[in-house]
Amino acid sequence: MDYDAILKNFVQSREWEVAKQVLLNKIGISHLWIVNSERKFLFREEAGKLYCQMITATLNGRKECDNTQVSSIQYALDNKVLTVFPCQSGFLGFTCPIMNNQNVIGIIGSCGIVNSALQHNQYAQVIKNFNLESKAFIDSLSKAHSTTVEALELDVELVALLSQLAIDSKIKHQQLSSKEGEVEAISEFYKLFEESRSLMLTLETKKLYPLIVNLTARVMNAEIASLMIIDEKTQEINIKAAIGLDADHIAKTKLHVGKGVVGYVAKTGEPLLVGDITADTRFHVQSSSPKYYTKSLISAPLKVGDEILGVLNVNNMKTRRPFNETDLKLLSIICGHAAVAIKNAKKYHSEDKEKATEEIEIQMREKEEVTEVKQELIKEKVDIETQLKEKEEMIRVKEELIRVKQELLKEKLKTTEEEEDKEKLLKEISTLEKEKTILKTEMSQLQEKAKKTDDLIKEKEKLEKEKDELIKEKEELEAQTEELGILYSISREVPLMKMPQEILGWVLDKIQPFFNYHAGTYLLVDEHRLISEIKQVCYINKECIQNIKDTVEKKWLEINPQKTFKIIYHTEEGTSSELFWVGIEKFQSQLITNLHHRDEIIGLLVLSSFNEDAFTPLQRRLLTIIANQVSETLEKVKLFAKIRELAERDELTKVYNYRYFEDYLEKEFAFAKQYNKQISLSMLDFDRLKYVNDTYGHQAGNLLIKTISDIIKETVADKGLLARFGGDEFAVVLSETDQNTAFSIAESIRANINKTTLEFVKGTPHQLSASLGVSTYPNQGIETEKDLLAKADKALYEAKQRGRNKVVAYTP
């Protein structure tokens, strides 16, 4: 609470003026003052009492008065009660504390009041002490108003009551004003936050940080603001975005969790208001630094649940006012929303990457598992092959042993006659043969096992290949499903629309969630003009809008240089109260595709994003498919319009009929209103058709109608659209035409008709004449195409009333 401001406001109030007059006139005070709780004078007024002036003119007198004043103020601060006291010179004074919640916020005080209980001769010691001129001093006392202590207490109590009531009222008023200011600031924050919600939800973090800082600085009315993020690994806190700090300062600032003001907030998760950063040991800054002229700083954590993401700091209010608890509360609210936005942005922009990484990791784990099984099988196969080689070697050795022993047996059979030796050799040979057979059996089994292992390895490789193909097929099916969903919506809804601009605007809205763009633009050839609409997901600055226009114009010039009409743009315009984002100066990604019919390019679709590499190959392919489908629909709409046009021609004059006129006027009026263009309408009624029909027959009447129609067509040429209402009434729609030009065209039509004659009977010329009424949008009383028609008809009626063969323009 700013009590000094309240006291200063009180000094300027009517209540203080009343109290002051009571004190000066009724009580007769000599000196009146108001101090704050720190003894600083906020108000002083001298009543010009000679006796006081004589005393304070002396050195000792001045010193005595000052001491009395200091001691009385201290007594009021300590005791918090109204006090009437005598000074050392015998004069009365008082101090009246002004309170709020048992605290002294200021003191009203006075002195130099003549005490009626003292006789004039009792002041002799005062005259002597200060060496005063006796007669002048006594004379001034005689002329002064005097009072008793009791009477003074009663009067001062009344003044105290009046003053306290006035102060209480002003405190309540400031509290209400503070609350209103707080509510207004919070409302402003939520307004800006709502405007930026779409942007916050789609920006990557490095673009989101400057946006948050800019929003904070604007809501807090601050010149310095910084957003710092904690590095989870190093526990360092780095500035990610700032306003009011130079790049070098931002780059060098590296703080640690737990150290300094920011570190304290980052560690505890508690917001902090520092009243004087020059006196706070946690904040290292020179007292003369021009950056921190308000000395106060507020810092609040970017916190979601128990997780602290970083810190948001604000310094230097543009009003030079120090920050208070209300400001800290507002910053905490901002930080709560900002933290959620940052966490969501981190999750949003890392989700796809994390999902892709997770899928890759799953596939890698599965492949590693397959590879491990495969490696085990290969190892097993190698072991079998090793065993086979060993068995083969053993069989070879056994066979060699058998062969040697058989040869020995043959030799022994020749040389020995003992049957026992023969039998022994035969047994050895038999045993070797058995061992050889067993080895061959084992070898056969090992060969069979090796073959099975080899088959298993091949089967695993085949399954792995099939799985890769299935994953690829699944991804393609998911992409095709998403594509088909969007394409189905387009194919179902778009054919129901009549206007090309309506179709393209709807398509851009429909595809935004899938492409996640920040601005979507279409360019379309519409007969003799190029129309473009820039649809913004959030309000973007003029530089970004211009960037889109430059991109569209450059691309169009490259692909269609022969159709270089001036492009008519439409986009939502932001106002000064809306937030244009700092740090988001240009788009990082743009996706462009052509709208075409056969070999002719009829327009463009342009998607723009603030994020880098925002569009995937799938999205690029899908936009091309969408563009092809929309192009076909646009051509069908144009073809249908041409067929309808043939059915909407007047049979006699071959100009458009009333039904076509209604649709065309509605379309052109909507265009004029949307793109802030002018549109004019001329209504024409020619004279004496009934007379010609009755006198010369309907064939002569038809000739008159056709002649009038041809004159209007020749005069208007390609400046507008001519339609016949029926009978003797025609209308001319003049798009992008102001009232003066429309009036001039109408006057030319009237003059050309008036100088034409027809001979229905030879030798009897019939001079033609017509009256015309003109109306133009924008104009007072014209909000719809029906209003435009009604005002033109009113002007036509006025032309007839003035004697026919005239042109009248509608004026409110």
C-alpha positions in Angstrom: 0.0 0.0 0.0 1.4 3.4 -1.0 0.7 5.4 2.2 2.6 8.5 1.0 0.4 8.7 -2.0 -2.7 8.4 0.2 -1.4 11.2 2.5 -0.5 13.4 -0.4 -4.0 12.8 -1.8 -5.4 13.7 1.6 -3.5 17.0 1.7 -5.2 17.9 -1.6 -8.7 16.9 -0.4 -11.7 19.0 0.7 -11.6 17.2 4.1 -8.1 18.5 4.9 -9.0 22.0 3.7 -11.9 22.0 6.3 -9.7 20.6 9.1 -6.9 23.1 8.2 -9.3 26.0 8.4 -10.5 24.9 11.9 -6.9 24.6 13.1 -5.7 27.9 11.6 -8.7 30.1 12.3 -10.5 28.7 15.4 -7.6 27.3 17.4 -5.0 29.8 16.2 -2.0 27.5 15.5 1.3 29.0 14.4 2.8 26.0 12.6 0.9 23.0 11.0 2.6 19.9 9.4 2.0 16.3 8.3 4.8 13.7 8.3 4.9 10.1 7.2 5.9 7.2 9.4 9.6 7.8 8.4 9.3 11.4 9.7 9.5 12.9 6.2 7.4 16.1 5.9 4.6 15.9 3.3 2.9 19.2 4.3 4.0 22.3 6.1 2.3 25.7 6.6 3.3 28.7 8.8 0.5 30.9 10.2 2.9 33.9 10.6 2.6 34.3 14.4 5.1 37.0 15.4 5.9 35.5 18.8 6.9 32.2 17.2 8.9 34.0 14.5 10.8 36.0 17.2 11.7 32.8 19.1 12.8 30.7 16.0 14.8 33.7 14.7 17.3 32.9 17.5 19.7 30.0 17.4 18.6 28.6 20.7 15.0 29.1 20.0 15.2 27.3 16.7 17.0 24.4 18.3 14.5 24.2 21.1 11.5 24.1 18.6 13.2 21.4 16.5 13.9 19.2 19.6 10.3 19.6 20.7 9.0 18.7 17.3 11.2 15.6 17.0 10.4 14.3 20.5 6.6 14.9 20.0 6.7 12.9 16.7 8.6 10.1 18.3 6.1 10.0 21.2 3.2 9.7 18.7 5.0 6.9 16.8 5.7 5.0 20.0 2.4 5.5 21.9 0.0 5.9 18.9 -2.3 8.3 20.8 -3.4 11.9 20.3 -1.3 14.1 22.6 -1.6 17.8 23.6 1.7 19.0 25.1 3.4 22.3 26.2 6.7 23.3 24.8 9.6 24.7 27.0 8.4 28.2 26.1 4.9 27.5 27.4 3.1 27.3 24.1 0.8 24.4 23.4 1.1 21.9 20.6 -0.4 18.5 19.6 0.4 15.4 17.6 -2.4 13.3 16.1 -1.3 9.9 14.6 -3.1 8.7 11.5 -3.6 4.9 11.7 -4.2 1.9 9.5 -4.5 -1.6 11.0 -2.9 -0.5 14.3 0.1 1.0 12.4 1.0 4.7 12.3 1.1 5.8 8.6 1.4 9.5 9.3 1.2 12.3 11.9 -0.7 15.6 11.9 1.1 18.0 14.2 1.1 21.6 15.3 2.6 24.0 17.9 2.8 27.7 18.9 -0.7 27.8 20.4 -1.2 30.4 23.2 -2.2 28.8 26.4 -5.0 30.9 28.0 -4.1 29.5 31.4 -0.8 31.5 31.4 -0.6 35.2 32.1 1.5 37.4 29.9 3.9 38.1 32.7 4.7 34.4 33.0 6.5 34.7 29.6 9.1 37.0 31.1 11.6 34.1 31.4 11.1 33.3 27.7 11.8 36.9 26.8 14.9 36.8 28.9 16.2 33.4 27.7 16.0 34.4 24.0 16.7 38.1 24.5 13.4 39.1 22.8 12.0 42.7 22.5 9.5 42.6 25.3 6.7 44.9 24.0 6.5 43.4 20.5 6.4 39.9 22.0 3.7 40.7 24.5 1.6 42.6 21.9 1.7 39.7 19.5 0.5 37.4 22.4 -2.4 39.7 23.1 -3.5 39.7 19.5 -3.3 35.8 19.2 -6.1 33.4 19.8 -5.7 31.4 23.0 -7.2 28.2 24.3 -7.0 25.8 27.2 -5.5 22.3 27.2 -9.0 20.7 27.6 -10.5 22.8 24.8 -7.6 22.1 22.5 -8.0 18.3 23.1 -11.7 18.5 22.2 -11.0 20.5 19.0 -8.1 18.3 18.0 -10.2 15.1 18.6 -12.7 16.5 16.1 -10.0 17.2 13.6 -8.5 13.8 14.2 -11.8 12.1 13.6 -12.5 14.0 10.4 -8.9 13.3 9.1 -9.0 9.6 10.1 -12.3 9.1 8.3 -11.0 10.8 5.2 -7.8 8.7 5.3 -9.8 5.5 5.8 -11.9 6.4 2.8 -8.8 7.0 0.7 -7.2 3.7 1.8 -10.4 1.9 0.8 -10.4 3.7 -2.5 -6.8 2.8 -3.2 -7.5 -0.8 -2.2 -10.4 -0.9 -4.6 -8.4 0.8 -7.3 -5.6 -1.7 -6.7 -8.1 -4.6 -7.0 -9.5 -3.0 -10.2 -6.0 -2.6 -11.6 -5.2 -6.2 -10.6 -8.5 -7.5 -12.3 -7.8 -5.3 -15.3 -4.2 -6.6 -15.6 -5.4 -10.2 -15.2 -8.2 -9.6 -17.8 -5.6 -8.2 -20.2 -3.4 -11.2 -19.7 -6.2 -13.6 -20.4 -7.3 -11.7 -23.4 -3.8 -11.8 -24.8 -3.4 -15.4 -23.8 -6.6 -16.4 -25.6 -5.4 -14.5 -28.7 -2.1 -16.4 -28.6 -3.4 -19.8 -27.5 -3.3 -21.4 -31.0 0.2 -20.0 -31.5 1.4 -21.3 -28.2 0.0 -24.8 -28.8 1.8 -25.1 -32.2 5.1 -23.3 -31.8 8.3 -25.1 -31.0 9.9 -24.0 -27.8 12.6 -21.7 -29.2 9.8 -19.6 -30.9 7.5 -20.0 -27.8 10.0 -18.4 -25.4 10.1 -14.9 -27.0 6.3 -15.0 -27.3 5.9 -15.6 -23.5 8.5 -12.9 -22.7 6.7 -10.4 -24.9 3.3 -11.2 -23.5 4.7 -10.9 -19.9 6.4 -7.5 -20.6 3.2 -6.2 -22.1 0.9 -7.3 -19.3 3.4 -6.2 -16.6 4.2 -2.9 -18.3 7.9 -3.7 -17.9 10.9 -2.7 -19.9 13.1 -5.7 -18.8 11.9 -9.3 -18.8 13.7 -12.6 -19.2 12.8 -16.3 -19.4 15.3 -18.8 -18.0 15.2 -22.5 -18.4 16.9 -25.1 -16.2 19.2 -27.6 -17.8 18.3 -30.9 -16.2 21.7 -32.4 -16.6 24.0 -29.5 -15.5 21.4 -27.7 -13.3 22.5 -24.5 -15.1 19.8 -21.8 -15.7 20.2 -20.0 -19.0 18.3 -17.1 -20.6 16.3 -18.4 -23.5 14.5 -15.1 -24.4 14.6 -11.6 -23.1 13.4 -8.0 -23.6 15.6 -5.1 -22.6 18.9 -7.1 -22.3 21.6 -7.1 -24.9 22.7 -10.2 -26.7 26.1 -10.3 -25.0 24.5 -10.2 -21.5 22.1 -13.0 -22.5 24.9 -15.2 -23.8 27.1 -14.7 -20.7 24.4 -15.2 -18.1 24.7 -18.7 -16.7 23.3 -19.2 -13.2 23.0 -22.3 -11.0 20.0 -23.8 -9.2 20.2 -22.7 -5.5 22.4 -19.7 -6.1 21.3 -16.0 -6.3 17.7 -14.8 -6.5 16.9 -16.8 -9.7 18.6 -19.9 -8.3 16.6 -19.5 -5.1 13.3 -19.4 -7.0 14.4 -22.3 -9.3 15.2 -24.4 -6.2 12.3 -23.6 -3.9 9.6 -23.1 -6.5 8.5 -20.0 -4.6 7.9 -16.6 -6.3 10.0 -13.8 -4.9 9.7 -10.0 -4.7 13.0 -8.2 -4.0 12.4 -4.7 -2.8 16.0 -3.4 -3.4 18.3 -5.5 -5.6 21.3 -3.3 -4.7 20.9 -4.3 -1.1 20.2 -8.0 -1.7 23.4 -10.1 -1.5 21.9 -12.7 -3.8 21.7 -10.2 -6.7 25.1 -8.9 -7.9 24.5 -5.6 -9.6 26.2 -2.2 -9.3 24.0 0.4 -7.6 24.7 2.8 -10.5 23.5 0.4 -13.2 21.1 2.3 -15.4 19.3 -1.0 -16.3 17.7 -1.4 -12.9 16.6 2.1 -12.0 13.5 0.9 -10.0 15.7 -1.4 -7.8 12.8 -3.8 -7.4 12.6 -7.2 -9.1 10.0 -10.0 -9.2 10.9 -13.5 -10.1 8.5 -16.5 -10.3 8.9 -20.2 -11.2 7.7 -21.8 -14.4 6.2 -24.7 -12.6 3.9 -27.6 -13.5 3.0 -29.7 -10.5 6.3 -30.4 -8.6 8.3 -30.0 -11.8 10.2 -26.6 -12.1 11.0 -25.9 -15.7 12.6 -22.4 -15.2 12.1 -18.9 -14.0 10.5 -15.7 -15.4 12.0 -12.4 -14.2 10.6 -8.9 -14.6 12.2 -5.5 -13.8 11.7 -1.8 -14.6 8.1 -0.8 -14.8 7.6 1.9 -17.4 5.9 4.0 -14.8 9.0 3.8 -12.6 6.8 2.4 -9.8 8.4 -0.4 -7.7 6.8 -3.8 -7.9 4.4 -4.9 -5.2 2.7 -8.1 -4.0 -0.1 -7.6 -6.6 2.5 -7.6 -9.4 4.0 -10.8 -8.0 0.6 -12.4 -7.9 0.0 -11.5 -11.5 3.4 -12.8 -12.6 2.7 -16.1 -10.8 -0.5 -16.5 -12.8 1.3 -15.8 -16.0 4.0 -18.3 -15.1 1.4 -21.0 -14.4 0.0 -20.7 -17.9 3.4 -20.2 -19.5 4.8 -23.3 -17.8 1.9 -25.5 -19.1 2.4 -24.0 -22.6 6.2 -24.8 -22.5 5.6 -28.3 -21.2 3.0 -29.0 -23.9 5.2 -27.5 -26.6 8.1 -29.7 -25.5 5.8 -32.7 -25.5 4.0 -31.7 -28.7 7.2 -31.1 -30.8 9.1 -34.0 -29.4 6.1 -36.4 -29.4 6.4 -37.3 -33.1 10.2 -37.6 -32.8 9.9 -39.6 -29.6 7.2 -41.8 -31.2 9.3 -42.4 -34.2 12.4 -43.0 -32.1 10.4 -45.4 -29.8 9.2 -47.3 -32.8 12.7 -47.5 -34.2 14.0 -48.6 -30.9 11.3 -51.3 -30.7 12.2 -52.5 -34.2 15.9 -52.3 -33.3 15.3 -54.4 -30.2 13.2 -56.9 -32.1 15.9 -57.1 -34.8 18.6 -57.4 -32.1 16.6 -60.3 -30.6 16.3 -61.9 -34.0 20.0 -61.3 -34.6 20.8 -62.9 -31.2 18.8 -66.0 -32.1 20.3 -66.0 -35.5 23.8 -65.7 -34.0 23.1 -68.5 -31.6 21.9 -70.7 -34.4 25.0 -69.8 -36.5 27.2 -70.6 -33.4 25.4 -73.9 -33.0 25.9 -74.6 -36.7 29.6 -73.8 -36.4 29.9 -76.1 -33.4 28.2 -78.9 -35.3 30.4 -78.4 -38.3 33.4 -78.5 -35.9 32.1 -81.7 -34.4 31.5 -83.1 -37.9 35.1 -82.4 -38.8 36.3 -84.0 -35.6 34.1 -87.1 -36.3 35.3 -87.3 -39.9 38.9 -87.2 -38.6 38.2 -89.9 -36.0 36.5 -92.1 -38.7 39.4 -91.5 -41.0 41.8 -92.6 -38.2 39.7 -95.6 -37.3 39.5 -96.6 -41.0 43.3 -96.3 -41.1 43.7 -98.4 -38.0 41.3 -101.0 -39.4 43.2 -101.1 -42.6 46.6 -101.5 -40.8 45.2 -104.2 -38.5 43.7 -106.1 -41.5 47.1 -106.1 -43.2 48.7 -107.3 -40.0 46.1 -110.0 -39.7 46.7 -111.1 -43.2 50.4 -111.2 -42.5 49.9 -113.1 -39.3 47.5 -115.5 -40.9 50.3 -116.3 -43.3 52.9 -116.7 -40.7 51.1 -117.9 -37.6 49.3 -121.0 -36.9 48.0 -120.2 -33.5 44.2 -119.8 -33.5 44.3 -117.6 -30.4 46.2 -114.8 -32.1 44.0 -115.0 -35.1 40.9 -114.6 -33.0 42.4 -111.7 -31.1 43.1 -109.8 -34.3 39.7 -110.5 -35.7 38.1 -109.2 -32.5 40.2 -106.0 -32.8 39.1 -105.5 -36.4 35.5 -106.1 -35.5 35.7 -103.6 -32.7 37.2 -101.0 -35.0 34.4 -101.7 -37.5 31.8 -101.1 -34.9 33.4 -97.9 -33.7 33.5 -96.8 -37.4 29.8 -97.6 -37.8 29.0 -95.6 -34.6 31.0 -92.7 -35.8 29.3 -92.7 -39.2 25.9 -92.7 -37.4 26.9 -89.8 -35.2 28.2 -88.0 -38.2 24.9 -88.6 -40.1 23.0 -87.2 -37.1 25.2 -84.1 -36.9 24.8 -83.5 -40.6 21.0 -83.7 -40.2 21.2 -81.3 -37.3 23.4 -78.9 -39.3 20.8 -79.0 -42.1 18.0 -78.2 -39.7 19.9 -75.3 -38.2 20.6 -73.9 -41.6 16.9 -74.2 -42.4 16.0 -72.3 -39.2 18.4 -69.5 -40.1 16.8 -69.2 -43.5 13.3 -69.2 -41.9 14.3 -66.4 -39.5 15.7 -64.3 -42.3 12.5 -64.8 -44.2 10.3 -63.9 -41.2 12.4 -60.8 -40.6 12.0 -59.7 -44.2 8.2 -60.3 -44.0 8.0 -58.3 -40.8 9.8 -55.3 -42.4 7.4 -55.4 -45.3 4.3 -55.6 -42.9 5.6 -52.5 -40.9 6.1 -50.6 -44.1 2.6 -51.7 -45.3 1.1 -50.7 -42.0 2.7 -47.2 -42.2 1.4 -46.8 -45.7 -2.1 -47.9 -44.7 -2.2 -45.4 -41.8 -1.1 -42.6 -44.1 -3.6 -43.7 -46.7 -6.4 -43.8 -44.0 -5.6 -40.3 -42.9 -5.4 -39.1 -46.5 -8.7 -40.8 -47.3 -10.4 -39.2 -44.3 -9.5 -35.7 -45.4 -10.2 -36.4 -49.0 -13.6 -37.9 -48.1 -14.6 -34.8 -46.1 -13.5 -32.6 -49.1 -15.4 -34.7 -51.6 -18.5 -34.8 -49.5 -18.7 -31.1 -48.5 -17.1 -29.1 -51.3 -19.6 -30.0 -54.1 -22.3 -28.4 -52.0 -20.6 -25.0 -52.2 -21.3 -22.5 -55.0 -18.5 -20.0 -54.6 -14.8 -20.8 -55.4 -13.6 -18.6 -52.5 -16.0 -20.4 -50.1 -14.6 -23.7 -51.3 -10.9 -22.7 -50.9 -11.5 -21.0 -47.5 -13.3 -24.1 -46.2 -10.5 -26.4 -47.5 -7.8 -24.4 -45.7 -9.8 -24.6 -42.4 -10.4 -28.3 -42.8 -6.8 -29.3 -43.4 -5.3 -27.0 -40.7 -5.3 -29.6 -37.9 -3.5 -32.1 -40.1 -0.9 -29.7 -41.6 -0.6 -27.7 -38.4 0.2 -24.5 -40.3 0.1 -20.9 -38.8 -1.1 -19.2 -42.0 -2.9 -20.7 -45.0 -3.3 -18.8 -48.2 -5.1 -19.4 -51.5 -4.7 -17.5 -54.8 -7.4 -17.8 -57.5 -7.9 -16.5 -61.0 -11.5 -15.1 -61.0 -12.2 -13.9 -64.6 -10.3 -10.6 -64.9 -8.8 -10.5 -61.4 -6.6 -12.4 -58.9 -8.1 -13.0 -55.5 -6.2 -14.1 -52.4 -7.2 -14.8 -48.8 -4.7 -15.2 -46.0 -6.2 -17.3 -43.1 -4.4 -16.8 -39.8 -4.4 -19.4 -37.0 -3.3 -16.5 -34.8 -2.7 -12.8 -35.4 0.7 -12.4 -37.1 2.6 -9.2 -37.8 2.8 -7.1 -40.9 6.2 -8.5 -41.9 4.9 -12.0 -41.9 1.8 -11.0 -44.0 4.1 -9.3 -46.4 6.3 -12.4 -46.6 3.3 -14.4 -47.7 2.3 -11.8 -50.3 5.9 -11.8 -51.7 5.9 -15.6 -51.8 2.6 -15.7 -53.6 3.4 -13.0 -56.1 6.9 -14.4 -56.8 5.5 -18.0 -57.4 2.7 -16.7 -59.5 5.0 -14.7 -61.7 7.3 -17.7 -62.2 4.5 -20.1 -63.3 2.0 -17.7 -65.0 3.7 -14.5 -66.2 1.0 -13.8 -68.8 -1.7 -13.3 -66.1 -0.1 -10.6 -64.0 -3.3 -8.8 -62.7 -3.0 -6.9 -59.4 -3.7 -9.4 -56.6 -6.6 -8.4 -54.3 -5.8 -9.7 -50.8 -8.1 -10.3 -47.8 -6.9 -11.1 -44.3 -8.0 -10.5 -40.7 -6.4 -7.2 -39.6 -5.2 -6.9 -36.0 -5.7 -3.8 -34.0 -3.4 -1.9 -31.7 -4.8 -3.8 -28.7 -3.8 -7.1 -30.2 -0.5 -8.8 -29.7 2.0 -8.9 -32.5 4.7 -11.3 -31.5 8.3 -10.4 -30.8 10.9 -12.9 -32.1 8.5 -14.3 -34.7 9.6 -12.2 -37.7 9.4 -14.7 -40.6 8.1 -18.1 -41.5 10.6 -21.0 -41.4 8.7 -23.4 -43.6 6.3 -23.0 -46.6 4.5 -25.6 -48.6 3.2 -24.5 -52.0 1.2 -26.4 -54.6 -0.6 -25.4 -57.8 -4.3 -25.4 -58.6 -4.8 -26.3 -62.2 -7.2 -27.3 -64.9 -5.7 -29.5 -67.6 -2.5 -27.5 -68.6 -3.7 -24.2 -67.2 -2.7 -23.1 -63.7 -5.7 -21.4 -62.0 -4.4 -20.7 -58.6 -2.1 -21.6 -55.6 -2.3 -23.1 -52.1 0.4 -21.9 -49.7 0.8 -23.1 -46.2 3.3 -21.3 -43.9 4.7 -22.3 -40.5 7.0 -20.6 -37.9 8.5 -24.0 -37.2 11.5 -25.4 -39.1 11.0 -28.5 -41.3 7.3 -28.3 -40.5 6.0 -30.3 -43.4 6.6 -34.1 -43.9 6.9 -35.9 -47.3 3.4 -37.4 -46.5 1.9 -33.9 -46.0 3.6 -32.6 -49.2 2.1 -35.5 -51.2 -1.3 -35.1 -49.6 -1.5 -31.4 -50.4 -0.9 -32.1 -54.0 -3.7 -34.7 -54.0 -6.0 -32.2 -52.3 -5.1 -29.5 -54.8 -6.0 -31.8 -57.7 -9.3 -32.7 -56.1 -10.1 -29.1 -55.3 -9.1 -28.0 -58.9 -11.6 -30.5 -60.4 -14.3 -29.2 -58.1 -13.6 -25.6 -59.0 -13.9 -26.4 -62.7 -17.2 -28.2 -62.1 -18.4 -25.1 -60.2 -17.4 -22.9 -63.1 -18.9 -25.2 -65.7 -22.2 -25.4 -63.7 -22.1 -21.5 -63.5 -21.8 -21.4 -67.3 -24.6 -23.8 -67.9 -26.8 -21.9 -65.4 -25.8 -18.7 -67.2 -27.2 -20.0 -70.5 -30.5 -20.7 -68.7 -30.5 -17.3 -67.1 -30.4 -15.1 -70.3 -33.3 -13.1 -71.4 -34.7 -14.7 -74.5 -35.4 -11.4 -76.4 -32.3 -9.3 -75.5 -29.8 -12.1 -74.7 -28.7 -10.2 -71.6 -28.9 -11.7 -68.2 -32.3 -12.1 -66.5 -33.4 -11.2 -63.0 -32.6 -14.6 -61.5 -29.0 -14.4 -62.6 -28.8 -10.7 -61.6 -29.8 -11.6 -58.0 -27.1 -14.2 -57.6 -24.5 -12.0 -59.3 -25.3 -9.0 -57.2 -25.1 -11.0 -54.0 -21.7 -12.4 -55.0 -20.2 -9.1 -56.0 -21.6 -7.3 -53.0 -20.1 -9.9 -50.7 -16.8 -9.5 -52.5 -16.9 -5.7 -52.1 -17.7 -6.0 -48.4 -15.0 -8.6 -47.7 -12.3 -6.8 -49.6 -13.3 -3.3 -48.7 -14.1 -2.4 -52.3 -16.8 -0.1 -53.8 -19.7 -1.4 -55.9 -22.4 0.7 -57.7 -25.7 -0.2 -59.2 -27.7 1.6 -61.9 -31.4 1.0 -62.4 -33.0 2.1 -65.8 -36.6 2.6 -66.8 -37.2 3.8 -70.4 -40.3 5.7 -71.4 -43.5 5.0 -73.4 -43.2 1.2 -73.9 -46.9 0.8 -73.2 -47.7 3.5 -75.8 -45.6 1.8 -78.5 -47.2 -1.6 -77.7 -50.7 -0.2 -77.8 -50.1 2.0 -80.9 -47.8 -0.1 -83.1 -48.1 -3.6 -81.7 -45.9 -5.8 -79.5 -43.4 -6.5 -82.4 -42.6 -2.7 -82.3 -42.4 -2.9 -78.5 -39.9 -5.8 -78.7 -37.8 -3.8 -81.2 -37.8 -0.8 -78.8 -36.7 -3.1 -75.9 -33.9 -4.7 -78.0 -32.7 -1.3 -79.2 -32.5 0.0 -75.7 -30.6 -3.1 -74.6 -28.1 -2.9 -77.4 -27.4 0.8 -76.6 -26.8 0.0 -72.9 -24.5 -3.0 -73.8 -22.4 -0.9 -76.2 -22.1 2.0 -73.7 -21.2 -0.2 -70.6 -19.0 -2.7 -72.6 -16.9 -4.6 -70.1 -17.3 -2.1 -67.3 -20.2 -3.9 -65.7 -22.9 -6.6 -66.0 -26.3 -5.8 -67.7 -29.5 -7.5 -66.7 -33.1 -7.1 -67.7 -35.7 -7.1 -65.0 -38.6 -7.5 -67.3 -40.7 -5.0 -69.3 -38.9 -1.7 -69.6 -36.5 -2.1 -66.6 -32.8 -2.8 -66.8 -30.0 -2.9 -64.2 -26.2 -2.5 -64.5 -23.9 -3.9 -61.8 -20.6 -1.9 -61.7 -18.1 -3.8 -59.5 -15.2 -1.8 -58.0 -16.8 1.5 -59.2 -17.2 4.6 -57.2 -20.3 6.8 -57.3 -18.9 9.5 -59.6 -17.8 7.0 -62.2 -21.1 5.1 -62.0 -23.0 8.4 -62.4 -20.9 9.3 -65.5 -21.6 5.9 -67.1 -25.4 6.3 -66.3 -25.3 9.7 -67.9 -23.7 8.3 -71.0 -26.4 5.6 -71.3 -29.1 8.2 -70.9 -27.5 10.5 -73.6 -27.0 7.7 -76.1 -30.6 6.5 -75.7 -31.9 10.1 -76.0 -30.1 10.8 -79.3 -31.6 7.6 -80.8 -34.9 7.6 -82.9 -36.9 4.7 -84.3 -39.6 4.8 -87.1 -42.4 2.4 -86.4 -44.3 4.1 -89.1 -42.5 5.6 -92.1 -42.1 9.3 -91.7 -42.9 9.3 -88.0 -39.7 9.2 -85.9 -40.0 8.1 -82.2 -37.3 9.6 -80.0 -36.2 7.4 -77.1 -35.6 8.5 -73.5 -34.9 6.8 -70.2 -34.5 7.6 -66.5 -31.7 6.2 -64.3 -31.1 5.9 -60.5 -27.6 5.2 -59.1 -26.6 3.9 -55.7 -23.1 3.0 -54.3 -21.7 1.0 -51.5 -20.3 1.9 -49.0 -22.9 4.5 -48.0 -25.1 5.3 -45.1 -28.1 3.0 -45.0 -26.6 0.4 -47.3 -25.5 -2.8 -45.5 -26.7 -5.6 -47.9 -27.2 -6.0 -51.7 -31.0 -5.6 -51.1 -30.3 -2.2 -49.6 -28.2 -1.3 -52.6 -31.1 -2.3 -55.0 -33.7 -0.4 -52.9 -31.6 2.8 -52.9 -31.0 2.6 -56.7 -34.8 2.1 -57.1 -35.5 5.1 -54.9 -33.1 7.3 -56.9 -34.8 6.0 -60.2 -38.2 7.0 -58.8 -36.8 10.5 -57.9 -35.5 10.8 -61.6 -39.0 10.1 -62.9 -40.5 12.6 -60.4 -38.2 15.3 -61.8 -39.6 14.9 -65.3 -38.0 11.8 -66.7 -34.9 11.6 -69.0 -32.7 12.2 -66.0 -30.0 10.5 -63.8 -30.2 10.8 -60.0 -27.7 9.4 -57.6 -28.8 8.2 -54.1 -27.6 10.4 -51.2 -28.5 9.8 -47.6 
